[in-house]
Amino acid sequence: MAKAAVETRKAFTPGKIAGLTLRNRIIRAGCFEGMCENGSCSDLLIEHHRAVAAGGTAMTTVSYCSVSEAARAYGHEMWMRKEILPDLRRLTDAVHKEGGAASVQLGHCGYFASKADTGFQPVGASRKFNLFRISFPKPMSEADINQVIQDFANAALLAREAGFDAVEIHSGHGYLLSQFLSPYTNKRTDIYGGSLENRMRFPAAVVKAVREAMGPEFPIMVKMNMTDGIKGGIEIDDAVVIAKRFEAMGASALVPSCGFTSKTPFMMMRGNLPIIEFAAADKSFMRKFGLLFFGRFMCQEFHYDDLFLMQDALKILKAVKIPVVLVGGICSVKDLETAMNAGFEFVEIGRAIIKDPDVVNKWQKGELMASDCDHCNRCVAVMNGGPVYCVCNTKGPLKRRIGSKGIDASTYRA
Ligand SMILES: Cc1cc2nc3c(=O)[nH]c(=O)nc-3n(C[C@H](O)[C@H](O)[C@H](O)COP(=O)(O)O)c2cc1C
């Protein structure tokens, strides 16, 4: 295909989210990097996101940064605090130098927390058994809810201080805000449970508090579920109402996704279920054993199609005026074009960029038309044990070292 023809496509033209202009319409989706030993921002994490920006992506999302230490699912997740601002500032500076923008995904995992890893009692909407952790959360009190609302607002303020250009509030994938939205996990009988109106109260208050803290122009994206993929979970009709509420509370853009990490973790990704690699990456002998023998029963496999969330996401697009960011199975120039023609202002891409951080430049220059990521999902398996990388990357295996001395960035190859 002629180079000029590719470059004129809308995906490669600048676009705006609130007060932020991005150089093109492609955002790297929040994909847990596994590069935050001791909950801090490592050199490896900085290099990872610098490389994504150098590869042409307009904005890279630092994934799953917890809003407090207790909000983490695992011990090796970053949580937002003053002490890590200098390193985060190095990250955002490195991204900006490459001409990109940086966002950070802010979340609270709720009942998905591992007390053994984090030392904190998991909390949730209600006392709901979590098979992944073999644990019950403590139902949150009103004071706990107000504290978490404040934690989100504080984390967003710190993110801006660290130089981030946007934040993405995680209200999907079965994490805390999603646990309140979902009737599967929310069995409350107070003003935070029961009707959809009540279940939206806490997540909506988080978006409102972050908007009030950040002022009118700062880009606040919200990642949310269109379906939980479980009986008794939320479905698209609820999601349309939720999307409108987030818009009314001050969201600048929505990222509709799906799946519940404790029940349907591969729904949001689709493709192969890499049970053996999952077991190999897990540090706990018990979980290794459990995954090898029961993994296929605990985790459902979901068929992969390109643009697999587009049909439902179109319903969100029709319901709101703010940009809707299409995520899920965007792997080629043709997929970009289809998404833009359908009315999505932006796309988020995960695995194709993990496979090749330069993929956006290659698409834009016409050097490549499609990613050769085959959705084997072994990148998902390895991130639990250490840095995320493309296991089938043609550049060869990643030599990595994570030990008491920390992660050695010099051994990392994208
Ligand atoms: C290795 C890996 C880690 C992920 N971690 C996160 C995460 O921390 N937060 C999140 O919202 N989504 C996460 N996701 C889901 C992606 O953001 C995205 O929604 C999904 O992969 C579909 O996009 P894709 O088809 O372009 O990969 C992860 C995906 C992968 C492959």
The ligand as an SDF file (V2000), in Angstrom:
LIG
                    3D

 31 33  0  0  0  0  0  0  0  0999 V2000
   -0.0400   -8.7840   29.6640 C   0  0  0  0  0  0  0  0  0  0  0  0
   -1.3330   -8.0590   29.8460 C   0  0  0  0  0  0  0  0  0  0  0  0
   -1.5740   -7.3690   31.0230 C   0  0  0  0  0  0  0  0  0  0  0  0
   -2.7730   -6.6720   31.2130 C   0  0  0  0  0  0  0  0  0  0  0  0
   -2.9520   -5.9300   32.3450 N   0  0  0  0  0  0  0  0  0  0  0  0
   -4.0090   -5.0850   32.4250 C   0  0  0  0  0  0  0  0  0  0  0  0
   -4.1070   -4.1510   33.4780 C   0  0  0  0  0  0  0  0  0  0  0  0
   -3.2400   -4.0720   34.3490 O   0  0  0  0  0  0  0  0  0  0  0  0
   -5.1770   -3.3300   33.4830 N   0  0  0  0  0  0  0  0  0  0  0  0
   -6.1500   -3.3780   32.5190 C   0  0  0  0  0  0  0  0  0  0  0  0
   -7.1070   -2.6040   32.5750 O   0  0  0  0  0  0  0  0  0  0  0  0
   -6.0840   -4.2480   31.5190 N   0  0  0  0  0  0  0  0  0  0  0  0
   -5.0310   -5.0880   31.4210 C   0  0  0  0  0  0  0  0  0  0  0  0
   -4.9080   -5.9150   30.3500 N   0  0  0  0  0  0  0  0  0  0  0  0
   -5.9630   -5.8970   29.3010 C   0  0  0  0  0  0  0  0  0  0  0  0
   -5.5900   -4.8920   28.1970 C   0  0  0  0  0  0  0  0  0  0  0  0
   -5.5420   -3.5820   28.6760 O   0  0  0  0  0  0  0  0  0  0  0  0
   -6.5920   -4.9460   27.0510 C   0  0  0  0  0  0  0  0  0  0  0  0
   -7.8530   -4.5450   27.5510 O   0  0  0  0  0  0  0  0  0  0  0  0
   -6.6950   -6.3490   26.4300 C   0  0  0  0  0  0  0  0  0  0  0  0
   -5.4380   -6.9600   26.3280 O   0  0  0  0  0  0  0  0  0  0  0  0
   -7.3280   -6.3010   25.0360 C   0  0  0  0  0  0  0  0  0  0  0  0
   -6.5290   -5.5290   24.1720 O   0  0  0  0  0  0  0  0  0  0  0  0
   -5.5320   -6.2190   23.0740 P   0  0  0  0  0  0  0  0  0  0  0  0
   -6.3800   -7.1700   22.2720 O   0  0  0  0  0  0  0  0  0  0  0  0
   -5.0430   -5.0660   22.2650 O   0  0  0  0  0  0  0  0  0  0  0  0
   -4.4420   -6.9180   23.8020 O   0  0  0  0  0  0  0  0  0  0  0  0
   -3.7410   -6.6640   30.1800 C   0  0  0  0  0  0  0  0  0  0  0  0
   -3.4940   -7.3630   29.0010 C   0  0  0  0  0  0  0  0  0  0  0  0
   -2.3160   -8.0500   28.8160 C   0  0  0  0  0  0  0  0  0  0  0  0
   -2.0720   -8.7580   27.5160 C   0  0  0  0  0  0  0  0  0  0  0  0
  1  2  1  0
  2  3  1  0
  2 30  2  0
  3  4  2  0
  4  5  1  0
  4 28  1  0
  5  6  2  0
  6  7  1  0
  6 13  1  0
  7  8  2  0
  7  9  1  0
  9 10  1  0
 10 11  2  0
 10 12  1  0
 12 13  2  0
 13 14  1  0
 14 15  1  0
 14 28  1  0
 15 16  1  0
 16 17  1  0
 16 18  1  0
 18 19  1  0
 18 20  1  0
 20 21  1  0
 20 22  1  0
 22 23  1  0
 23 24  1  0
 24 25  2  0
 24 26  1  0
 24 27  1  0
 28 29  2  0
 29 30  1  0
 30 31  1  0
M  END
$$$$
